[in-house]
C-alpha cells in the first residue's frame, strides 16, 4: 500500500495520536477450554465469570466496531454479516460496501484455537483508526466463529499488534494496519504505547507518540531490545526476565533455565490478551512455596489467603537495561473485577503454572501490565525493536489500599517491608506459614479462570 492510500482526516499537525481503551465485562459464564494450559490442565473446562477484555474502536468500511486490543497476535479480523451461527449473534457485523475489494484469487483465513475456530476470507477495505484513514487495508472478514464467546462480550474482532511474522494473513497480501500507519511516520515516531487501567479514563493507546499524561516521565522509561527468535525474526514482544522477588527478597528458585534456544535468561512475552502471569510449573511452585500463605489444589491452581499482602518484583531487560517492576498486591492476590471476596477466604493467585507456552518461558498478562506504562518501538536501520517500561504503581499506596480492603493477615505473615533500592537478599525457604497441597473448591470462580479472558490463542501462538 503506497502512502497516497493513507490520509489523516483531522486538522492536527502532529502525526501521533492517543485514544482511549475500553474494558468490557462478560455478562454470562463462558465455558471453554483454556488454550494456554493444555499440558497442565488437560481437557478441564474453565468458566469465565465477570471477566473483562480491553478493546479499541476502529472503523471498517464506515462501520464502527470494538476489537480486542491484543499485543499477543498479529492479525486484524472482523466478523462479517455472513456469520450467522450463535457465536456471532448480538454483535456488530461488517456489511459489504463499495470500497470492499477481494484478491484475484480467493485467500482463505483460518485460525484454529484450542477452544474454537475463526474462518473467513482475506479482503481489502477502508479502515479508520484514530485520526487515520487507510484505504485498501488488508484484513480478514470472519464468516464463521465457533466457541469464541463473542456474543457475551459485544466485541466484533481482534486488532493484533504483534510482529507481522506471526500473522495468519499472508504478508504477501499486504502490510498490517500498524505497519501501514508506521510507513507514514518518521522513523523516530514508529512506536505505540499503552496504559491498562480500571476503565476508559485510565486506559489509553497511543501511536506515534507517548500519551501526554506520561510525557513528563519520558526520561524514566527504560528500553530493552526485543528478543529475536531462533528463526532470526521478531515474532512477539518479549524480553529477558532476570529475577523475581517477594517483599524485597530475591527468590532464585523461581527462575530456572530458559527453554528458548540460546537464551541465557528466561524470556517473558508481554500479552494484553492474557489476564494472569503464567510461568513454568516448577518456578511457579517454588514462588508460592517461598511466598507462604498459599495452597495448590489437585487441579494445579494456586490460591492465596485473600488478606495475604505480597509485594512482588520482576526485574526485566538485560544487564545494562534492567528495571524492577513491583506489582500492586491486589494483582498477585487476585479477585476478578466486580466480584466479591470468596467466602472461604482464598483468592486466585495472580501467578499460575503453564508449561505450554513455547514462544517464551513466561506470559506477562494484564496483572503485570496494569502496573506499567508500556512503549513498543519498531525496528529501524540502526537498531532492533524495543520494549520500554515505566513503573506506574505507587507501592506504599497500593499496599495501604490492599490492607484497607482486605485486612491484615495475622496467620501467615506480618506486613511486608517496603524497600526502595534494588534487591539485595535471597530467600531460601518458605515464609512463615505452611504451604498446603489440597483440593480447592470455590463457588467464587466456578472452575476458575487462569489467563486469557476473551480470546483463545492460536495453536501457533503457544509453539
Secondary structure, 3 states (H helix, E strand, C coil): CCHHHEEECCCCCCCCEEEECEEEECCCCEEEECHHHHHHHCCCEEEECCCEEEEEEEEECCEEEEEEEECCCCCEEEEECCCCCHHHCCCCCECCCCCCEECCCCCEEEEEECCCEEEEEEEEEEEEECCEEEEEEEEEEEEEEECCCHHHHCCCEEEECCCHHHCCCCHHHCCCHHHHHHHCCCHHHCEEEEECCCCHHHCEEEECCCCHHHHHHHHHCEEEECCCCCCCCCCCCEEEEEEEEECCEECHHHCCCCCCCCCCCEEEEECCCCCCEEECHHHHHHHHHHHCCEEECCCCCEEEECCCCCCEEEEECCCCCCEEEECCHHHHEECCCCCCCCCCCEEEECEEECCCCCCCCEEECHHHHCCEEEEEECCECCECCEEEEEECCCHHHHHHHHHHHHCCCCCCCCCCCCCCCCCCEECCCCCCCCCEECCCCCCCCCCCCCCCCCCCCEHHHHC
